[in-house]
Amino acid sequence: MSKNKSYKSAFIFLTTLFFLWGFITVLVDSLVPRLKDVFEMSYAKTVLVQFAFFVAFFVFSLPSGFILSKIGYKKGIVLGLLTMALGCLLFYPAASFRSFPVFLIGYFTLAGGITVLQVAANPYVALLGSEEGASSRLNLSQAFNALGTTIAPVVGALFLLSDSVKTSEEIAMLSEIEKKTYYISEASTVQTPFLFIAISIAVLAFIFAFIKLPSVMQESPKGGYFTLLKNKLMLMGALGIFVYVGAEVTIGSFLVNYFSDMKLAPIILESKMMMNIANTIASTFNKTFSGSDPKSLLGIFVIFYWGGAMVGRFIGAYLTKVLAPAKVLSIFAFLAISMILISINTTGLVSMWSILSVGLFNSIMFPTIFSLSLEGLGDLKAQASGLLCMAIVGGAVIPFIFGSLIDGFGFKIAFILAILCYGYILFFGRFKTKNKV
């Protein structure tokens, strides 16, 4: 088998993996409403769930990079998948005993497995071919990851959340025996999907353990993290990942609140076109909208933010192939800033669609920043990937700062933080364009 054919086969396997881990991750997220009921979770506990997910990246990334430098990318992928499977299995006893701490440990473990996969798979894809084509390959793989994250909520809604979950008030009206029966039923509803997911991931790990993938590590890296901490471009890239993930998660998390603050629900209800769009999407879930549930109506449009990221990555895979990736990054960052400025300086549907379009321009940022940061690092790429994935903790830090700014000054001022994040990414892209290394 020629090297090019070997790389092509490996790329197909890796891209399939990107799709599956995106699909599984969001499918797990779709079960959180069930878990909130089983554990009687307050909103404070719900925040702990998100915090546990992003902190796992901070905790596991550096050890993952070190381990990968010793065992290689293929074994690293298998390790990540098995860790994910273990995390899913922990949800079974967590649901049985209604133990929130065990659930948090399981979710943290699952996120740790995803971290190992991120640290292993991203640089591996970047290495499967020329360094010039790394951004294009990574954008294409990440596009299939986004496809998985887009499909999963639909599958979750149709097959995992299809029956009703009782409200706290309804549960309070039940007798002790009825409550016990209800909680056992809810636990079972959670356990079966997680058991299926764990088995599926374990099978995937088994497949990857036996398929033949090309070895791209030539020798043990020398210098390790100490060398990387002296690399200006890599550190700039890590900050780029930090602000990008922070900005993306911030906007996605606060969209419904932002739309509600602008009182968009009545405007949408009065627009025949907007209601047609909402009901077309809702029909996938066998539902229609009325004026009785404004937050649900506003929330349905968030699909355009995340769906835009998926579409943009397919487009970006082509653009970063025919144009300098750093230049494409700069253009997309500039357009993201422009859309935010339009949104905060307008009202109504113009403000709504402009902020949703930021998702489209987010699309290429993570894979492009990632691949640009790895350029020229040779066998240090595994450890550099660990440092870059560690920066994903920005998804926990920046939303907290953004929320504090909303409390103190309102949305329009708070969005200046997002503009600063994209401003740095624009600077990084221009710096990389001028300082090609």
Secondary structure, 3 states (H helix, E strand, C coil): CCHHHHHHHHHHHHHHHHHHHHHHHHHHHCCHHHHHHHCCCCHHHHHHHHHHHHHHHHHHHHHHHHHHHHHCHHHHHHHHHHHHHHHHHHHHHHHHCCCHHHHHHHHHHHHHHHHHHHHHHHHHHHHCCCCCCHHHHHHHHHHHHHHHHHHHHHHHHHHHCCCCCCCHHHHHCCCHHHHHHHHHHHHHHHHHHHHHHHHHHHHHHHHHHHCCCCCCCCCCCCCHHHHHCCCHHHHHHHHHHHHHHHHHHHHHHHHHHHHHHCCCHHHHHHCHHHHHHHHHHHHHHCCCCCCCCHHHHHHHHHHHHHHHHHHHHHHHHHHHHHCCHHHHHHHHHHHHHHHHHHHHCCCHHHHHHHHHCHHHHHCCHHHHHHHHHHCCCHHHHHHHHHHHHHHHHHHHHHHHHHHHHHHHHCHHHHHHHHHHHHHHHHHHHHHHHHCCC
